[in-house]
């Protein structure tokens, strides 16, 4: 019998084995979660359950909170104008105070979207297990962590026991080889992966991303890809830690740059998947075939290159035909028409997918080339206070304002629209966020086109979907 500890392992196996408490009769694993991130939307009910049970938070030093979903991005003075938002904010403050949980409040200077501040504070590190009551927790896998989005009942379980029950996963290795063409970004890479494998292709899998393209990516680019693993159906996604990972983490608040850092970094690098380890599936994608991408339908798999035409129902596989017909009807798009030239009403740059400093820099380069088209409402929302400050130090807000964009305070903003930033009626939004579901951005009939921040900026200036490679 093969010794599990002796054979070659993937990073996923190493982290899973290190955090396994026990195997449950259900076939699931009780998994220790090293870091629990919470926010104001999915935690109140969980804390209420703790009060009913009269039990404390087991390890408050492993739980960290921020406010992001409901916080307004125009005026963050208290009390918030939205009574429900103010109530949720007050409840989060109360729960953190009562249980001794660290809260990154707006006044602390560290507030922001939970999946932006975790990495920038150094809370996210290789080899960790991380969970949060938010589907895009997979973001943290960019560091070689195994990170899960969870529901409110699991938030409760984690607060009480610091563990959760989860079924074992298969591992799919996704290699993106070669070199990305100019104007193609990490957002285009993950949209291409989802288009190839489908929105349900990752069900039951952890995705391991690799290949030359990921080797060259910055940590922020890797976060963008891992962030949208969930849109491909995967339970989590990760990149093996390397020197880029180490360099990013050095000196961050929760990663002291002391005499032990070198040993810590060496341990991180050893977590990378072993040569010859087993994968349940391997997929290879040629980077040279990826172009700037845009979604045209009602889920992220409905995407195409900016030079392509919207599909017709009779050209797709039979099992996709009904979905394509539904999407065309909802979006009110013409089958066979070019996606380029589609008029937009709103442009949104931000979210946990693309609200980091590198995203804003790329968008600002495009913003310098023109002015937002008359009739287009354009918002730029930094992902955190730290991103906001860095952007201000670099003069990015002035560039955006001069081009007609509205520069906002940090928050989730129009991604989920649980705040005043919402679409109105049938507006079409060019968005750097992660989901284009029906009603996702606050209007039951609103329409969302996902694309990279640079593509959003180009669309804002042109007033329509346009190829960023032709700008400037």
C-alpha positions as CSV (number, residue, x, y, z in Angstrom):
1,X,0.0,0.0,0.0
2,X,1.4,3.4,-1.0
3,X,2.4,5.6,1.9
4,X,0.3,8.8,1.5
5,X,3.0,10.8,3.3
6,X,5.8,9.6,1.0
7,X,4.3,9.9,-2.4
8,X,4.2,13.1,-4.5
9,X,1.3,15.4,-3.6
10,X,-0.4,18.5,-5.0
11,X,-0.5,21.6,-2.9
12,X,-4.2,20.9,-2.4
13,X,-3.5,17.5,-0.8
14,X,-0.8,18.9,1.4
15,X,-3.0,21.6,2.8
16,X,-6.0,19.4,3.1
17,X,-4.1,16.7,5.0
18,X,-2.5,19.2,7.3
19,X,-5.9,20.6,8.3
20,X,-7.9,17.4,8.5
21,X,-9.4,16.8,12.0
22,X,-11.2,13.6,11.2
23,X,-13.1,11.8,8.6
24,X,-16.9,12.0,9.2
25,X,-19.4,9.1,8.8
26,X,-21.0,11.1,6.0
27,X,-17.8,10.8,4.0
28,X,-17.0,14.4,4.5
29,X,-13.9,15.8,6.2
30,X,-13.9,17.9,9.3
31,X,-11.4,20.5,8.3
32,X,-9.7,23.0,10.6
33,X,-10.0,26.5,9.2
34,X,-7.0,28.7,10.1
35,X,-8.4,32.1,9.3
36,X,-12.1,33.1,9.3
37,X,-13.0,36.4,7.5
38,X,-16.4,37.9,8.2
39,X,-18.4,40.9,7.0
40,X,-21.7,42.6,7.7
41,X,-24.1,40.6,5.5
42,X,-23.6,36.9,6.3
43,X,-22.5,37.1,9.9
44,X,-25.5,38.7,11.9
45,X,-27.6,35.5,11.7
46,X,-24.6,33.4,12.8
47,X,-23.9,35.5,15.8
48,X,-27.6,35.4,16.7
49,X,-27.4,31.6,16.7
50,X,-24.4,31.8,19.1
51,X,-26.5,33.9,21.5
52,X,-29.4,31.5,21.4
53,X,-26.9,28.7,22.2
54,X,-25.1,30.8,24.8
55,X,-21.7,29.9,23.4
56,X,-18.7,32.1,22.7
57,X,-16.6,32.4,19.6
58,X,-14.0,29.7,20.0
59,X,-10.9,31.4,18.6
60,X,-11.7,35.2,18.2
61,X,-8.0,35.8,17.3
62,X,-8.5,33.8,14.1
63,X,-11.6,35.8,13.1
64,X,-11.3,39.2,11.3
65,X,-14.1,41.5,10.2
66,X,-14.7,44.3,7.7
67,X,-17.6,46.1,6.2
68,X,-17.9,46.1,2.4
69,X,-21.2,45.0,0.8
70,X,-23.6,47.6,2.3
71,X,-21.3,50.6,2.8
72,X,-22.1,53.5,0.6
73,X,-19.3,54.7,-1.7
74,X,-20.4,58.4,-2.0
75,X,-21.0,59.4,1.6
76,X,-19.8,57.1,4.4
77,X,-20.7,59.4,7.3
78,X,-22.8,57.8,10.1
79,X,-25.6,57.1,10.4
80,X,-25.9,55.7,6.8
81,X,-28.9,57.1,5.0
82,X,-30.1,53.5,4.4
83,X,-31.6,52.3,7.7
84,X,-31.0,48.6,7.0
85,X,-27.3,49.3,6.1
86,X,-26.9,51.3,9.3
87,X,-28.5,48.4,11.3
88,X,-26.2,45.8,9.7
89,X,-23.2,48.0,10.4
90,X,-24.2,48.5,14.0
91,X,-24.7,44.8,14.5
92,X,-21.3,44.0,13.1
93,X,-19.7,46.5,15.4
94,X,-21.6,45.0,18.4
95,X,-20.7,41.5,17.5
96,X,-17.0,42.3,17.1
97,X,-17.0,44.2,20.4
98,X,-18.8,41.5,22.3
99,X,-16.6,38.7,21.1
100,X,-13.2,40.5,20.9
101,X,-12.9,40.2,17.1
102,X,-10.6,42.5,15.2
103,X,-12.7,44.8,13.1
104,X,-11.2,46.8,10.2
105,X,-13.5,49.7,10.4
106,X,-13.6,52.7,8.1
107,X,-12.0,54.8,10.9
108,X,-9.1,52.3,11.1
109,X,-7.8,53.2,7.7
110,X,-7.8,49.5,6.8
111,X,-11.4,48.9,5.7
112,X,-12.2,47.6,2.3
113,X,-13.5,44.6,0.4
114,X,-12.8,41.5,2.4
115,X,-10.9,39.8,-0.4
116,X,-8.8,42.9,-1.0
117,X,-7.7,43.7,2.5
118,X,-7.0,40.1,3.5
119,X,-4.0,39.8,1.1
120,X,-2.8,43.4,1.5
121,X,-2.7,43.0,5.3
122,X,-0.8,39.7,5.1
123,X,-3.7,37.8,6.7
124,X,-3.6,35.5,3.6
125,X,-0.6,33.3,3.5
126,X,0.5,30.1,1.7
127,X,-0.7,26.8,3.2
128,X,-3.6,28.3,5.0
129,X,-7.2,27.2,5.1
130,X,-9.4,30.3,4.8
131,X,-13.2,30.6,4.9
132,X,-15.6,33.5,4.5
133,X,-19.3,33.9,4.1
134,X,-18.8,35.1,0.5
135,X,-18.6,33.1,-2.6
136,X,-15.5,34.8,-3.9
137,X,-13.3,33.7,-1.1
138,X,-11.4,31.6,-3.7
139,X,-9.5,34.9,-4.3
140,X,-7.1,34.0,-1.5
141,X,-6.0,30.8,-3.4
142,X,-3.6,33.1,-5.4
143,X,-1.2,32.7,-2.4
144,X,-1.3,28.9,-2.3
145,X,-4.0,28.9,0.3
146,X,-7.1,26.7,0.1
147,X,-10.0,29.2,0.5
148,X,-13.8,28.5,0.6
149,X,-16.9,30.6,0.4
150,X,-19.4,29.4,2.9
151,X,-23.1,29.9,4.0
152,X,-24.4,31.4,7.2
153,X,-24.8,28.1,9.0
154,X,-21.1,27.3,8.3
155,X,-20.2,30.8,9.5
156,X,-21.9,29.7,12.8
157,X,-20.0,26.4,12.8
158,X,-16.7,28.2,12.3
159,X,-17.4,30.7,15.0
160,X,-18.2,27.9,17.4
161,X,-15.6,25.2,16.4
162,X,-13.1,26.8,14.0
163,X,-13.8,23.9,11.7
164,X,-16.3,22.9,8.9
165,X,-17.5,19.7,7.2
166,X,-16.7,19.5,3.5
167,X,-16.5,16.7,1.0
168,X,-13.1,15.9,-0.5
169,X,-12.4,17.5,-3.9
170,X,-10.7,16.4,-7.1
171,X,-8.0,18.5,-8.5
172,X,-7.8,19.9,-12.1
173,X,-4.6,21.4,-13.3
174,X,-5.2,24.3,-15.8
175,X,-2.0,25.3,-17.8
176,X,-2.1,28.6,-19.7
177,X,1.0,28.4,-21.9
178,X,2.8,31.0,-24.1
179,X,2.4,34.7,-23.8
180,X,-0.7,36.9,-23.6
181,X,-1.1,39.3,-26.5
182,X,-1.2,43.1,-25.8
183,X,-4.4,44.3,-24.3
184,X,-5.3,41.0,-22.8
185,X,-5.5,40.8,-19.0
186,X,-6.0,38.3,-16.2
187,X,-9.8,39.0,-16.4
188,X,-9.7,37.8,-20.0
189,X,-7.7,34.7,-19.0
190,X,-10.4,33.5,-16.4
191,X,-13.2,34.3,-18.8
192,X,-11.5,32.2,-21.5
193,X,-11.1,29.3,-19.0
194,X,-14.8,29.5,-18.0
195,X,-15.8,29.7,-21.7
196,X,-13.8,26.5,-22.4
197,X,-14.8,24.5,-19.4
198,X,-18.3,25.9,-18.7
199,X,-19.9,27.4,-15.6
200,X,-20.4,23.9,-14.2
201,X,-17.2,22.4,-15.4
202,X,-15.5,22.8,-12.1
203,X,-18.2,21.2,-9.9
204,X,-16.5,18.9,-7.4
205,X,-13.0,20.3,-8.3
206,X,-10.3,22.5,-6.9
207,X,-8.6,24.3,-9.8
208,X,-4.8,24.6,-9.8
209,X,-3.6,27.3,-12.2
210,X,-0.2,27.1,-13.8
211,X,1.9,27.5,-16.9
212,X,4.1,30.3,-18.2
213,X,1.3,32.9,-18.0
214,X,0.7,32.4,-14.3
215,X,4.5,32.2,-13.7
216,X,4.7,35.8,-15.0
217,X,1.6,37.1,-13.4
218,X,1.7,39.5,-10.5
219,X,-0.1,38.5,-7.3
220,X,-3.0,40.9,-8.1
221,X,-3.4,39.2,-11.5
222,X,-3.4,35.8,-9.9
223,X,-6.1,37.0,-7.4
224,X,-8.3,38.1,-10.3
225,X,-8.2,34.6,-11.8
226,X,-8.7,32.7,-8.5
227,X,-11.5,35.1,-7.6
228,X,-13.7,33.9,-10.5
229,X,-13.0,30.1,-10.0
230,X,-16.4,29.9,-8.4
231,X,-18.0,31.3,-11.7
232,X,-16.5,28.2,-13.3
233,X,-18.2,25.9,-10.8
234,X,-15.0,25.1,-8.9
235,X,-15.1,25.0,-5.1
236,X,-11.8,26.8,-4.9
237,X,-8.8,27.8,-7.1
238,X,-5.2,28.3,-6.3
239,X,-1.7,29.1,-7.7
240,X,1.4,27.5,-6.3
241,X,3.5,29.9,-4.2
242,X,6.8,31.1,-5.7
243,X,9.2,34.0,-5.3
244,X,6.5,36.4,-6.5
245,X,4.4,35.3,-3.6
246,X,7.2,35.7,-1.1
247,X,8.1,39.2,-2.3
248,X,4.5,40.4,-2.1
249,X,4.1,39.2,1.5
250,X,7.4,40.4,2.9
251,X,6.8,43.2,5.5
252,X,3.0,43.2,5.5
253,X,1.3,43.8,8.8
254,X,0.5,40.2,9.7
255,X,3.8,38.9,8.2
256,X,6.6,40.4,10.3
257,X,9.8,40.9,8.4
258,X,12.0,39.4,11.1
259,X,14.8,36.8,11.4
260,X,12.2,34.1,11.0
261,X,10.9,35.3,7.6
262,X,13.5,33.4,5.5
263,X,12.5,30.1,7.1
264,X,8.8,30.9,6.8
265,X,9.3,31.7,3.1
266,X,11.2,28.5,2.5
267,X,8.3,26.6,4.0
268,X,5.9,28.4,1.8
269,X,7.8,27.4,-1.4
270,X,7.9,23.7,-0.3
271,X,4.1,23.7,-0.4
272,X,4.1,23.9,-4.2
273,X,2.7,20.8,-5.9
274,X,5.4,18.1,-6.2
275,X,6.7,17.0,-9.6
276,X,4.8,13.9,-10.7
277,X,1.8,14.4,-8.4
278,X,-1.6,13.2,-9.4
279,X,-4.2,15.4,-11.0
280,X,-7.7,14.2,-11.8
281,X,-7.7,16.2,-15.0
282,X,-5.3,18.5,-16.9
283,X,-6.3,21.2,-19.3
284,X,-4.0,23.3,-21.5
285,X,-4.9,26.7,-23.0
286,X,-2.8,28.6,-25.5
287,X,-2.5,32.2,-24.3
288,X,-1.9,33.6,-27.8
289,X,-5.5,32.6,-28.7
290,X,-7.1,34.8,-26.0
291,X,-8.3,38.2,-26.8
292,X,-10.1,41.0,-24.8
293,X,-13.3,39.3,-23.7
294,X,-16.8,40.5,-23.1
295,X,-19.9,38.7,-21.7
296,X,-23.0,39.0,-23.8
297,X,-25.5,36.9,-21.8
298,X,-26.7,36.0,-18.3
299,X,-23.8,34.1,-16.8
300,X,-20.0,34.4,-17.1
301,X,-19.8,31.4,-19.6
302,X,-21.7,33.6,-22.0
303,X,-18.5,35.4,-23.2
304,X,-16.6,35.9,-26.4
305,X,-13.7,37.8,-27.8
306,X,-14.4,41.5,-28.6
307,X,-13.9,40.8,-32.3
308,X,-16.6,38.0,-32.3
309,X,-20.3,37.9,-33.0
310,X,-23.0,37.0,-30.5
311,X,-23.9,33.4,-31.0
312,X,-27.0,32.1,-32.7
313,X,-29.0,29.3,-31.0
314,X,-28.6,27.0,-34.0
315,X,-24.8,27.1,-33.8
316,X,-24.4,26.0,-30.1
317,X,-24.7,22.4,-28.7
318,X,-28.2,21.2,-28.1
319,X,-27.9,21.4,-24.3
320,X,-26.9,25.1,-24.5
321,X,-29.6,26.2,-26.9
322,X,-32.3,27.0,-24.4
323,X,-29.9,29.0,-22.3
324,X,-28.7,31.0,-25.3
325,X,-32.3,31.8,-26.3
326,X,-33.1,32.9,-22.8
327,X,-30.0,35.1,-22.7
328,X,-30.7,36.7,-26.1
329,X,-34.3,37.5,-25.0
330,X,-33.3,39.0,-21.6
331,X,-30.4,41.0,-23.0
332,X,-32.4,42.1,-26.1
333,X,-29.4,41.4,-28.3
334,X,-29.5,40.2,-31.9
335,X,-28.0,36.8,-32.6
336,X,-25.1,37.1,-35.0
337,X,-24.4,40.8,-34.3
338,X,-21.0,42.0,-33.3
339,X,-20.5,42.5,-29.5
340,X,-18.3,45.5,-30.4
341,X,-20.5,48.6,-30.8
342,X,-23.0,47.6,-28.2
343,X,-24.1,50.8,-26.5
344,X,-23.6,51.2,-22.7
345,X,-25.3,53.4,-20.1
346,X,-23.0,52.8,-17.1
347,X,-19.3,51.9,-16.6
348,X,-18.2,50.4,-13.3
349,X,-14.5,49.8,-12.3
350,X,-14.1,48.1,-9.0
351,X,-15.1,44.9,-7.0
352,X,-13.1,42.1,-5.4
353,X,-12.2,41.0,-8.8
354,X,-10.7,44.1,-10.2
355,X,-10.5,46.9,-7.6
356,X,-6.8,46.8,-6.9
357,X,-4.2,49.3,-7.7
358,X,-2.9,47.6,-10.8
359,X,-6.5,47.5,-12.1
360,X,-6.9,51.2,-11.5
361,X,-3.6,52.0,-13.2
362,X,-4.5,50.2,-16.4
363,X,-7.9,51.8,-16.5
364,X,-6.3,55.2,-15.9
365,X,-4.0,54.7,-18.9
366,X,-7.1,54.4,-21.1
367,X,-8.9,57.2,-19.3
368,X,-6.1,59.6,-20.3
369,X,-7.1,59.1,-24.0
370,X,-10.5,60.8,-23.9
371,X,-13.6,61.7,-21.9
372,X,-16.6,59.7,-20.8
373,X,-19.2,59.8,-23.5
374,X,-22.2,62.1,-22.8
375,X,-25.0,60.1,-21.2
376,X,-22.7,57.5,-19.7
377,X,-22.5,57.2,-15.9
378,X,-19.0,56.1,-14.9
379,X,-17.8,55.0,-11.4
380,X,-14.3,54.1,-10.1
381,X,-14.4,52.4,-6.7
382,X,-11.1,51.4,-5.0
383,X,-11.2,48.1,-3.3
384,X,-9.7,49.3,0.0
385,X,-8.5,52.3,1.9
386,X,-5.0,51.3,1.1
387,X,-5.7,51.1,-2.6
388,X,-7.5,54.5,-2.3
389,X,-4.5,56.1,-0.7
390,X,-2.0,54.6,-3.1
391,X,-4.1,55.7,-6.1
392,X,-4.3,59.2,-4.6
393,X,-0.5,59.3,-4.1
394,X,-0.1,58.4,-7.8
395,X,-2.6,61.0,-8.9
396,X,-5.1,58.5,-10.4
397,X,-8.2,60.2,-9.0
398,X,-7.3,63.4,-10.9
399,X,-6.9,61.4,-14.1
400,X,-10.3,59.8,-13.7
401,X,-12.1,63.0,-12.7
402,X,-10.6,64.9,-15.6
403,X,-11.9,62.2,-17.9
404,X,-15.4,62.4,-16.4
405,X,-15.4,59.4,-14.1
406,X,-16.8,59.6,-10.5
407,X,-14.1,58.7,-8.0
408,X,-15.6,56.9,-4.9
409,X,-14.9,55.6,-1.4
410,X,-13.9,51.9,-0.9
411,X,-16.6,49.2,-1.0
412,X,-18.3,46.5,-3.1
413,X,-20.4,49.2,-4.8
414,X,-22.2,48.2,-8.0
415,X,-20.9,44.6,-8.1
416,X,-23.8,43.3,-5.9
417,X,-25.6,46.6,-5.5
418,X,-26.5,46.1,-1.8
419,X,-25.9,49.9,-1.4
420,X,-27.0,53.0,-3.3
421,X,-24.9,52.1,-6.4
422,X,-27.4,50.4,-8.6
423,X,-28.5,50.1,-12.3
424,X,-31.8,51.7,-13.2
425,X,-34.3,50.0,-15.4
426,X,-32.8,48.4,-18.5
427,X,-29.5,50.1,-18.3
428,X,-26.5,48.3,-19.8
429,X,-23.4,48.3,-17.6
430,X,-19.8,47.7,-18.7
431,X,-18.5,46.2,-15.5
432,X,-15.1,44.9,-14.1
433,X,-17.0,42.8,-11.6
434,X,-17.6,39.0,-11.6
435,X,-21.2,38.2,-12.3
436,X,-23.6,39.1,-15.1
437,X,-26.7,37.3,-13.7
438,X,-30.2,38.8,-14.2
439,X,-30.7,41.7,-11.7
440,X,-27.2,41.3,-10.3
441,X,-26.4,45.0,-10.3
442,X,-29.5,46.3,-8.5
443,X,-32.2,46.5,-11.2
444,X,-34.4,43.4,-12.0
445,X,-34.1,44.2,-15.6
446,X,-30.5,45.6,-15.7
447,X,-27.9,44.1,-18.1
448,X,-24.3,43.5,-17.2
449,X,-21.3,43.1,-19.6
450,X,-18.2,41.8,-17.8
451,X,-14.8,42.8,-19.0
452,X,-11.4,44.0,-17.8
453,X,-11.0,47.4,-16.2
454,X,-9.2,48.7,-19.3
455,X,-12.0,47.5,-21.5
456,X,-14.5,49.2,-19.2
457,X,-12.7,52.5,-19.4
458,X,-12.6,52.2,-23.2
459,X,-16.3,51.5,-23.3
460,X,-17.0,54.5,-21.1
461,X,-15.1,56.8,-23.4
462,X,-16.6,55.4,-26.6
463,X,-20.1,55.0,-25.1
464,X,-20.1,51.4,-26.5
465,X,-18.2,48.2,-26.3
466,X,-14.9,48.8,-28.0
467,X,-11.6,46.9,-28.4
468,X,-9.1,48.4,-26.0
469,X,-6.3,47.5,-28.4
470,X,-7.5,50.2,-30.7
471,X,-7.6,52.9,-28.0
472,X,-4.9,55.6,-28.0
